[in-house]
């Protein structure tokens, strides 16, 4: 099983850093830190890489979806 992407964590860290810098410069650390965290979460969500599609994984996913559709229909 593969590990999950760390892009959200990097985005939050980057946002917190930028928010702290802008907060010190503007004199309102709490406001800018919160805004930086929110912007960092948005940046982290947009930085996700596209998963590679290999034929073996695609076949496994199709089989899994077919099995779950069968079990739903029989319920």
Number of C-alpha atoms within 10 A of each C-alpha: 3 4 5 6 12 11 18 18 14 16 23 21 17 19 25 22 16 19 25 23 16 18 19 14 11 11 12 13 16 13 14 22 21 16 19 25 21 17 19 25 21 15 18 21 15 12 14 12 9 6 6 7 8 8 9 8 11 11 11 11 12 11 12 12 12 12 11 11 11 11 10 9 7 6 5
